[in-house]
Amino acid sequence: MSLNYSERMDGIKASEIRELLKLTQKPEIISFAGGLPAPELFPVDTVKEISSEVLKDMGTSALQYGPTEGFEPLREKIAKRMDSVGVKANAKDILVISGSQQGLDFTGKIFLNKDDIVVCESPSYLGALNAFKAYQPKFIEVPTDEYGMNMDKLEDILANNNKVKVIYVIPDFQNPSGRTWSLERRKKLVELANKYNIPIAEDNPYGELRFEGEKLPAIKSFDTEGRVIFLGTFSKTFCPGLRLGWICADDEVLNKYILIKQGADLQASTFSQIIVDRFLTKYDLDEHIEKIKKVYVKRRDLMFKTMEEEFPEGVTFTRPEGGLFTWVTLPEHINARDLAAEAIEKKVAFVPGGSFFPNGGNENTLRINYSNMDEERIVIGVKRIAESIKEMI
Amino acid sequence: MSLNYSERMDGIKASEIRELLKLTQKPEIISFAGGLPAPELFPVDTVKEISSEVLKDMGTSALQYGPTEGFEPLREKIAKRMDSVGVKANAKDILVISGSQQGLDFTGKIFLNKDDIVVCESPSYLGALNAFKAYQPKFIEVPTDEYGMNMDKLEDILANNNKVKVIYVIPDFQNPSGRTWSLERRKKLVELANKYNIPIAEDNPYGELRFEGEKLPAIKSFDTEGRVIFLGTFSKTFCPGLRLGWICADDEVLNKYILIKQGADLQASTFSQIIVDRFLTKYDLDEHIEKIKKVYVKRRDLMFKTMEEEFPEGVTFTRPEGGLFTWVTLPEHINARDLAAEAIEKKVAFVPGGSFFPNGGNENTLRINYSNMDEERIVIGVKRIAESIKEMI
C-alpha cells in the first residue's frame, strides 16, 4: 500500500542539519554542526522565577488561547526593539510566530506559486531553502562577496526573469557564510526591489550578536514601500526552546501573514510569549546579550586561531565579526561530505556546504559553528578535522 | 504599491471564529463563540510547581532546541494514551506538533495538489477548511446524520471522483455539530477508504470529554493499512496556551509529517513538551479530565434546559454526550449572521453556522459553546439569544 502524496512532497528531503543534530545529541560527539546557542548561558534561574510569577499573577490567561497576532504587550516591546536596527515600528506591525523558521514557511506560502523564482544568496540558509521547496519554486542564486550579493548580477536576474516572486537574504552574519552586507548594498537592494516590484524577506537571527565593528541598519530601515518583511527571533539571544520569533512588516503584507498563521497553528504559545514579555519588562535583554557575546567571541577567536594553526595550506575560512558560523573552503578536489564521514568517525560533526546551494555544486565547502562547544572541545574538534583534511589532501 | 501574492492567497479569508474571539475578549461579552476550555479549571498551581521543577532539574535542555519528532518520553506517554481509543502505538508512531490545528495544515500540504478534492462532513470544522484552503482544493461535503457520514453517499462520491485525496472527519462530538459516529460507520469508513485507497484524517480534540454513554474506539483502531492519520491535542484536556498536540500515524505517512514539521517550524516548544511530560509522570491526566467533565456536563445540561425553555418553536438543537458544542437550527428564513449581529448588540456572541459549510448555504444554523461561560452567564446569554430569535421570527 502506498498513499498518493501531493506533488510538492517529491522535492522535500530531510534537512541534513536536523539529521546531524540527532547524531550530535550523543554527548561524546564534538558538534560544530547545529546553530545551537550555548545552553550554559540560558538564564535558567530567571526563567524559573518569571514562570512562577506569571503563573501566580495571570496563570489562567497564560495557559489559555490568545490572539493570533500575539500577546499585545510583547508586540509592543518587539516593535520598540526594532528601533535598534533603524526601523520605526508599532505593535500593529508585529506578528509573533513560533520561531523565525515559521516565517520562512509562511513567506513561501504567501508569495510562491509553482515554478515561481526565489532569488537568494549563494550559499543560502538550508532551512529556508527546505521551507520554500514545499511551494515548488525554482531558485536563482546570486554570487556573493564579502559585502553581500553582487548587485549587477542581481539586476541582471531581475531584468531577465519575470517570475521572481521574492528575494531572500540574511544580511547579518549570514548563515552559512558568516558574511555581513555593506550599507551600500543594503540600500541598493531596496532600490532594485522597488524598481522591479519584488518583496524582500530579510532574515535576521544573528544581527544582535555583533562582537566588534559597526552595527548596520536593517534593510527594512530603507523600505519606503512596505516591501521588506523582517524576520526576527529570540532563539539566539534568549533561548530556542520557547519557540518564539516575529515578523515585522507593513499592514498589507502583515495581514497576509496573520491569515496564514491562523490556519497554520492559530497562534504562538501564550505561556512562552508572556514569559518573554515579563523578561523584557523586568530585565535587560541587551545586558544578557552582552554576556552571550563575551563567551562567543572567545570561542570564535580560539576557533580561528586553531584553524589557522592546524588547517593545511589551501584551506580558507571567513572571519565574521559576529554570529555563530564560519564558512570553510577546501581545495576543490576534497568533497566535504566525505570529510564529514571521516570526521564523524573521529566523533566530530559539521555541516557539509553543498546543501546550502539550492542548485548544487560547491561540495568543497563546509559550515562550522563556534557557539555551542566549550573551548577545550573547540581545540580538539578543529584538530581532528584538520587531521582528516590532511589525510584527504 | 501592491505586491504579487501567490494564487492561494485569493482563497484565504480570516476565520470568523478568530475574529469573533477578538470581540469576546471584552469581559462584558457573554461568549458562546470560541471552543475555549474553562480557564478556571486549568491546573495552574500544578503547572507552576512543575515548571519550577523542570527548570531546576533540566533547565538547559528544556530551553534548548530538541528533535523535530518531539521529546522522546512524551512521545512514549502519548503512544500509551492511544490505548484508550483502541490504538496500539509506540513512541516512533507519534509526532508532537504545535497544537492539532498544525496537523490539519500539514495534512493539506502533504496530500493536496491544486483542484484535488477533500471529502468532509457537512458541516465541518471551519479551522480545518481554512487550513486546507491554502492548498487550493475543492470540497465535497457528505451529508451527515446522528450516526456520522452517510456511507452510501460517501461511496457514491469516491466511486465517481478520482481526485479525492483525503477524507477529513471529526468522529467524536464533532465540531460544530456535536455528533458522534457509530461503531458501524467507523468500520465502514475504513473499508471504503481501503477500497478506494484514500487516506483518512481523523481529528479528535473532544473524544476524551465524554460525559455519558459508551466510549467508542478511534477510526484509527480499525486501520490495517496505515492510511488513518490520527490528530490529538492537549488543548481541551490540559491547556491550550502551551500549544501541544500530536499526530499518530504509521511509518511511511508519519515520516512525511516529520519532514513537513522540520520546514514549518523545526519542532514544538521543548519547554511545553517537558512540562506536559512531567505532568503525565507525576499526575493523573484522566483524573484531571474527570474534574473538567463534571463542570462541563452541568453547563451543558443547564444550556439544554434553558434552550428548551426559551427557544421558540421551530428551533432545534443537537444534544451531544460530550465535547464542547451544540448545533442549533433556526427556521429557514432566519439568517444566523443577522441573528449574530442582533445578539452582539445584546452582548452575546456565537458563531453563525454558514462558515462550516465549505460550499455555502445553511445560513439558518449556528454553533454554541457551553464550556467557557459560568452557569449564570449561560442562562442570561441563552435568554438574550432567544429574545433576538423571537424578534426575527
Interface residues (C-beta under 8 A of the other chain):
Chain A: M1 S2 L3 N4 Y5 S6 E7 R8 M9 I12 K13 A14 S15 R18 L21 K22 Q25 G34 L36 P37 P39 E40 F42 V44 D45 V47 K48 S51 S52 L55 K56 G59 T60 S61 A62 L63 Q64 Y65 G66 P67 T68 I97 S98 G99 Q101 Q102 L104 D105 K109 I110 F111 L112 N113 D116 G127 N130 A131 K133 A134 Y135 K165 N197 P199 E225 G226 R227 S235 C239 P240 G241 L242 R243 E252 V253 K256 L259 I260 Q262 G263 A264 D265 L266 Q267 A268 S269 T270 F271 S272
Chain B: M1 S2 L3 N4 Y5 S6 E7 R8 M9 I12 K13 A14 S15 R18 L21 K22 Q25 G34 L36 P37 P39 E40 F42 V44 D45 V47 K48 S51 S52 L55 K56 G59 T60 S61 A62 L63 Q64 Y65 G66 P67 T68 I97 S98 G99 Q101 Q102 L104 D105 K109 I110 F111 L112 N113 D116 G127 N130 A131 K133 A134 Y135 K165 N197 P199 E225 G226 R227 S235 C239 P240 G241 L242 R243 E252 V253 K256 I258 L259 I260 Q262 G263 A264 D265 L266 Q267 A268 S269 T270 F271 S272
